[in-house]
Amino acid sequence: MTMMTRPGRPRSADLIVLGAEVALLAVAVCVGALLNHQGVRLHADTAPLYASWQPHLGPGTPAALLVAALVVWRGTRWATDLPWHRLLVVGYLAAVLWTLSLALVDGWSAGLTERLTVQAEYLHEVPGVTDVGVLLSGFADRILDFQPDSWSTHTAGHPPGALLVFVWLERVGLGGGTAAGLACVVLGATVAVTVPVALRALGVEDAARAVWPFLVLFPGAVWVGASADGIFTAVVAAGLALLAVGGRPAAALGGLLLGFALYLSYGFVLVGLLALAVVLLRARDRPGVLLVAATAVAVVVAVFTVAGFWWLDGYHLVARRYYQGWAAERPYGYWVWANLAALLLSAGPVLGPAVRRAVAAVTIRPSGAAALRRRITGAGPTVWLPVAAAAAVLAADLSGLSKAEVERIWLPFAVWLLVATAHLPTRHRRWWLAAQAATALAVNHLLWTVS
């Protein structure tokens, strides 16, 4: 006989998971402070975040509070009542305002203009790029450190596509720190459109609407505005959404974007798990979509290879460069679990309870192995997309090539983890939205975050 679940049990389980999240974060902060005090080189003053302690207010504070209050108050109602296309427009504009206002808490100059102009960032290298062909053919030669012409930290740590984004912006008249910072904001905010579009295309519009306010008040917006990872997140999400929409033109464009994503970050090879999940979740023409998308990815790889940059050479060299710097000193034994605490601040406290409910939707009360298999194979996008994102995060974490700064590095996976919020009861969503907003506001006002 199937055991009935008492009504209060799921909520109690959510609170237990929330308590575990708080405990993890508290331990990560305390151990990080102790290690810093003892002189261990974490290279993160407020571990597990790469930031410094600096309580402050700024011109963006009133706007951030207003956007947060409005979305918490009306977000769940808008999600259910607004016509689909109007919902996407409202979501995008709200996400832009949320991200921009959080950036402006640090002021216009420090929050936007100067973020991407420091020596470690991409804009430092843009003036020296006069020929894209020469850049690509000689890119790998400048990855290793301690050479006269070594790339700056962020440029060396990524494939050449990351630098090319800012070269192209400069070529179309959007050069300089302000334009680059605003590009991160306006492009990064598109995840409030592309992720719901993907879910709707996969046949779960109700879930897309439920997830929508959590993407608008994404705590990771603290790092989207303004860091290149905001743009990277937008490219990955748009590519996956196009795969979900399907059809040859959309699949081809999605494949091109995902192929280009491989040249934005070496870690985006793990996006393949999400891409595979999207294709398998499509109810029709899976082989065709997969073939077209894979061909488009291959075209991008071929173009970069013919131009002189071989991805695998870059990957092996960047692994060596990684251990020429702080990574050689940052202890794996701390970061392998403290990274997860940093992810909690980026994805927000709703992450654990939402993922718990998504997993429970498959595993709770199966009557035998056959029933469990049916539930697993019949699970939809709100289960498999977060599972694929979690698998990617776990692989990146265990690799040892993600030690610290994952609050921004894992943004492209965090937005897909939040798909699990579709499993939250409607009556609880406003409280979780408030917790999400409070997390972002606290981080941005108490700490000076570094992109």
C-alpha positions in Angstrom: 0.0 0.0 0.0 1.3 3.4 -0.9 2.2 5.6 2.0 0.5 9.0 2.1 2.6 12.1 2.6 1.5 14.4 5.3 0.9 17.9 4.0 3.5 19.6 6.2 6.3 17.3 5.3 7.4 18.9 2.0 7.6 22.3 3.6 9.5 20.9 6.6 11.9 19.2 4.1 12.4 22.6 2.4 13.3 24.2 5.7 15.8 21.4 6.5 17.5 21.9 3.1 17.5 25.7 3.7 19.1 25.1 7.1 21.8 22.9 5.5 22.5 25.7 3.0 22.9 28.3 5.7 25.2 25.9 7.6 27.3 25.3 4.5 27.6 29.0 3.9 28.4 29.7 7.5 31.1 27.1 7.6 32.6 28.3 4.3 32.8 31.8 5.6 34.2 30.9 9.0 36.8 28.4 7.6 37.7 30.9 4.9 38.3 33.6 7.5 40.4 31.3 9.6 42.5 30.2 6.7 43.0 33.8 5.6 44.0 34.7 9.2 46.5 31.8 9.2 48.1 33.1 5.9 46.7 30.3 3.7 46.6 31.8 0.2 42.9 31.6 -0.7 43.2 34.9 -2.7 39.6 35.7 -1.7 39.3 38.2 1.2 35.7 37.2 1.9 35.9 33.6 1.0 33.9 31.8 -0.5 33.3 34.9 -2.6 36.0 36.7 -4.5 35.3 40.1 -2.9 36.2 42.4 -0.1 34.2 43.5 3.0 33.0 47.0 2.3 29.4 47.9 3.4 28.2 50.7 1.2 25.2 52.4 -0.5 25.1 53.8 -3.9 22.9 55.5 -6.6 21.5 52.2 -7.6 20.3 51.3 -4.1 16.8 52.9 -4.4 16.1 51.5 -7.8 17.3 48.0 -6.7 15.0 48.1 -3.7 12.1 49.3 -5.8 12.5 46.6 -8.5 12.9 43.9 -5.9 9.8 45.0 -4.0 7.7 45.3 -7.2 8.6 41.8 -8.5 8.2 40.2 -5.1 4.8 41.8 -4.7 3.4 41.3 -8.3 5.8 38.9 -10.0 3.9 35.7 -9.4 0.6 37.3 -10.5 2.1 38.7 -13.7 3.6 35.3 -14.4 0.2 33.8 -14.6 -1.9 36.6 -15.9 0.1 38.5 -18.6 -0.1 37.4 -22.2 3.0 35.4 -23.2 4.8 38.0 -25.4 4.0 40.8 -23.0 5.4 38.7 -20.1 8.7 38.3 -22.0 9.0 42.0 -22.6 8.2 42.9 -19.0 10.6 40.2 -17.8 13.4 41.5 -19.9 13.0 45.2 -19.0 12.7 44.2 -15.3 15.8 42.1 -15.5 17.8 44.9 -17.2 16.7 47.3 -14.4 17.5 44.8 -11.7 21.0 44.1 -13.1 21.8 47.7 -13.9 20.6 49.0 -10.5 22.7 46.4 -8.7 25.8 47.5 -10.7 25.1 51.1 -9.9 25.2 50.4 -6.2 28.9 50.6 -6.7 28.5 53.8 -8.7 28.6 54.5 -12.5 32.3 54.5 -12.8 33.3 51.7 -10.4 30.1 49.6 -11.1 30.2 49.8 -14.9 32.9 51.8 -16.6 36.0 50.5 -14.8 34.9 46.8 -14.3 36.3 45.6 -17.7 39.2 48.1 -18.0 41.5 46.8 -15.3 44.8 45.2 -16.4 43.5 41.6 -15.9 40.5 42.2 -18.1 39.8 41.9 -21.9 39.6 45.6 -22.7 43.2 45.9 -21.7 44.1 43.9 -24.8 41.7 45.3 -27.3 43.9 48.2 -28.5 46.6 45.8 -29.4 44.4 43.7 -31.8 44.8 45.1 -35.3 44.3 41.9 -37.3 41.9 39.1 -36.2 43.7 36.6 -38.3 47.0 37.3 -36.6 45.2 37.3 -33.3 43.9 33.8 -33.8 47.0 32.3 -35.4 49.2 33.5 -32.6 46.8 33.4 -29.7 48.1 30.1 -28.1 51.7 31.3 -28.2 50.8 34.0 -25.6 48.8 31.9 -23.1 51.6 30.9 -20.8 52.7 33.5 -18.2 56.1 35.1 -17.6 56.7 36.0 -21.2 57.1 39.6 -22.5 53.9 39.4 -24.5 51.8 37.1 -22.2 48.1 37.7 -22.3 46.5 39.3 -19.3 44.8 37.0 -16.8 41.3 36.8 -18.2 42.3 36.8 -21.8 44.8 34.0 -21.3 42.3 32.0 -19.3 39.8 31.8 -22.1 39.7 30.9 -25.8 40.0 33.8 -28.2 36.3 34.2 -28.7 36.0 36.0 -25.4 38.5 38.7 -26.5 36.9 38.8 -29.9 33.6 39.8 -28.4 35.1 43.1 -27.1 37.2 43.6 -30.3 33.9 43.4 -32.3 32.2 45.8 -29.9 35.0 48.3 -30.4 34.9 47.8 -34.2 31.2 48.8 -34.3 31.7 51.9 -32.2 31.0 50.4 -28.8 34.5 50.5 -27.4 35.4 51.5 -23.9 34.4 50.4 -20.4 30.9 52.0 -20.3 29.7 50.4 -23.6 31.2 47.1 -22.6 29.7 47.2 -19.2 26.3 48.1 -20.6 26.6 45.3 -23.2 27.1 42.8 -20.3 23.9 44.1 -18.7 21.6 44.2 -21.7 22.8 40.9 -23.0 23.0 39.1 -19.7 19.4 40.1 -18.9 18.1 38.1 -21.9 18.1 34.9 -19.9 14.8 36.2 -18.5 13.5 35.6 -22.0 15.5 32.7 -23.4 15.1 30.3 -20.6 11.3 30.6 -20.5 11.2 30.4 -24.3 13.1 27.1 -24.1 10.7 25.7 -21.5 7.7 26.7 -23.5 9.1 25.2 -26.6 9.6 22.0 -24.7 5.9 21.9 -23.8 5.8 23.3 -20.3 4.5 26.8 -20.5 3.1 26.7 -17.0 6.6 25.9 -15.7 8.1 28.7 -17.9 5.8 31.1 -16.2 6.5 29.8 -12.7 10.3 30.1 -13.3 10.0 33.6 -14.9 10.2 35.8 -11.7 13.1 33.8 -10.4 15.1 34.6 -13.5 14.1 38.3 -13.3 15.4 38.6 -9.7 18.4 36.3 -10.3 20.9 37.0 -7.5 23.7 36.2 -10.0 22.8 39.6 -11.6 25.3 41.0 -9.1 28.0 39.5 -11.4 26.2 39.8 -14.7 26.5 43.6 -14.3 29.2 43.9 -15.3 31.4 41.0 -16.2 32.0 39.1 -19.5 30.4 36.1 -17.9 27.1 37.9 -18.3 27.6 37.8 -22.0 28.7 34.2 -21.9 25.6 33.3 -20.0 23.4 35.0 -22.6 25.1 33.2 -25.5 24.7 29.7 -23.9 21.1 30.3 -22.9 20.2 31.6 -26.4 21.8 28.6 -28.1 19.9 26.2 -25.9 16.7 28.0 -26.4 17.1 27.8 -30.2 17.7 24.1 -29.9 14.5 23.8 -27.9 12.5 25.7 -30.5 13.8 23.3 -33.1 13.4 23.3 -36.9 16.5 23.5 -39.1 17.1 27.3 -39.1 16.7 27.5 -35.3 18.8 24.4 -34.7 21.5 25.7 -37.0 21.7 29.1 -35.3 21.6 27.4 -31.9 24.5 25.2 -33.0 26.5 28.2 -34.2 26.0 30.0 -30.8 26.9 26.9 -28.8 29.9 26.3 -31.1 31.0 29.9 -30.5 30.5 29.3 -26.7 33.3 26.7 -26.8 35.5 29.7 -27.8 34.3 31.8 -24.9 35.2 29.4 -22.1 36.9 26.0 -22.1 34.5 25.0 -19.4 31.6 25.3 -21.8 32.4 21.8 -23.2 30.1 20.9 -20.2 27.3 22.7 -21.9 27.0 19.7 -24.1 25.2 18.0 -21.2 22.5 20.6 -21.3 22.3 20.6 -25.1 21.9 16.8 -25.1 19.1 17.1 -22.5 17.3 19.7 -24.6 17.5 17.6 -27.7 16.3 14.5 -25.9 13.4 16.4 -24.3 12.1 17.4 -27.7 9.0 15.4 -28.6 9.8 15.4 -32.4 12.6 15.5 -35.0 15.3 14.8 -32.4 17.8 13.2 -34.9 17.4 16.1 -37.3 17.9 18.8 -34.7 20.9 17.0 -33.3 22.5 16.5 -36.7 21.9 20.1 -37.8 23.2 21.6 -34.5 26.2 19.3 -34.4 27.1 20.3 -38.0 26.8 24.0 -37.0 29.1 23.4 -34.0 31.6 21.7 -36.3 31.5 24.6 -38.7 32.5 27.0 -35.9 35.3 24.7 -34.8 36.5 24.4 -38.4 36.6 28.2 -38.8 38.7 28.8 -35.7 41.0 25.8 -36.6 41.6 27.0 -40.1 42.2 30.5 -38.8 45.0 29.1 -36.7 43.6 28.3 -33.2 43.3 24.7 -32.2 41.0 24.4 -29.2 42.8 21.4 -27.6 46.2 23.2 -27.7 44.6 26.2 -26.0 43.1 24.0 -23.3 46.3 22.2 -22.5 48.2 25.5 -22.3 45.6 27.2 -20.2 45.7 24.3 -17.7 49.4 25.0 -17.4 48.8 28.8 -17.1 46.2 28.1 -14.4 48.8 26.6 -12.1 51.3 29.4 -12.9 49.1 31.7 -10.9 46.8 31.7 -7.8 45.4 28.3 -8.6 48.7 26.7 -7.5 48.2 28.2 -4.0 44.4 28.0 -3.6 43.8 24.8 -1.6 41.6 22.2 -3.4 40.5 20.8 0.0 38.7 24.1 0.8 37.4 25.2 -2.6 36.0 21.8 -3.7 33.2 22.3 -1.2 33.3 26.1 -0.6 32.6 26.6 -4.3 29.1 25.2 -3.6 28.6 27.9 -1.0 29.6 30.5 -3.5 27.1 29.0 -6.0 24.3 29.3 -3.3 24.9 33.1 -3.2 24.8 33.3 -7.0 21.8 31.1 -7.6 20.1 32.0 -4.3 18.8 30.1 -1.3 15.9 28.8 -3.3 18.3 26.5 -5.1 18.4 23.6 -2.6 14.7 23.4 -1.9 13.8 23.7 -5.6 16.2 21.0 -6.6 15.0 18.8 -3.8 11.4 19.1 -5.0 12.4 18.4 -8.6 14.2 15.2 -7.6 11.3 14.3 -5.3 8.9 14.6 -8.2 10.6 11.6 -9.7 11.6 9.5 -6.8 8.9 9.9 -4.1 6.5 7.0 -3.7 7.6 4.8 -6.6 5.8 1.5 -6.3 8.6 -0.8 -7.4 11.6 -0.6 -9.8 9.4 -0.5 -12.9 7.4 2.4 -11.6 10.5 4.3 -10.7 11.9 3.7 -14.2 8.7 5.0 -15.7 8.9 8.1 -13.6 12.5 8.8 -14.5 12.0 8.3 -18.2 8.9 10.4 -18.1 10.4 13.3 -16.2 10.2 16.5 -18.0 12.4 19.6 -18.6 12.0 20.9 -15.0 13.8 17.8 -13.8 16.3 17.0 -16.5 17.6 20.5 -17.2 18.5 21.2 -13.5 20.0 17.7 -13.3 22.1 18.3 -16.4 23.2 21.7 -15.0 24.0 20.1 -11.6 26.1 17.4 -13.4 28.1 20.1 -15.2 28.7 22.0 -12.1 29.8 18.9 -10.2 32.2 18.0 -13.0 33.7 21.5 -13.1 34.0 21.5 -9.3 35.8 18.1 -9.0 38.1 18.9 -11.9 40.2 21.3 -9.8 40.0 23.9 -12.6 37.3 25.9 -10.8 38.8 27.0 -7.5 37.0 30.3 -6.4 35.2 32.9 -8.4 32.6 30.4 -9.4 29.9 32.8 -8.4 30.4 34.4 -11.9 32.0 31.5 -13.7 29.1 29.2 -13.2 26.4 31.7 -14.1 25.6 29.9 -17.4 24.7 26.8 -15.3 23.0 28.6 -12.4 20.1 29.9 -14.6 19.3 26.4 -15.6 19.4 25.1 -12.1 16.7 27.7 -11.3 14.3 25.8 -13.7 13.7 23.6 -10.7 11.7 26.5 -9.0 8.8 25.4 -11.2 8.2 22.7 -8.6 7.7 25.2 -5.7 4.1 25.6 -4.5 2.5 28.8 -5.7 1.8 30.0 -2.2 5.5 29.8 -1.3 7.0 31.5 -4.3 6.6 35.1 -3.0 8.6 34.2 0.1 11.4 32.6 -1.9 11.5 35.5 -4.3 12.0 37.8 -1.3 14.8 35.6 -0.1 16.4 35.7 -3.6 16.2 39.5 -3.7 17.5 39.9 -0.1 20.5 37.7 -1.0 21.5 39.8 -4.0 21.0 43.1 -2.1 23.0 41.9 0.9 25.9 40.7 -1.2 26.0 43.9 -3.2 25.7 46.3 -0.3 28.0 44.5 2.2 30.8 43.4 -0.2 32.8 45.0 -3.0 32.5 42.2 -5.6 35.2 41.7 -8.2 34.4 40.7 -11.8 
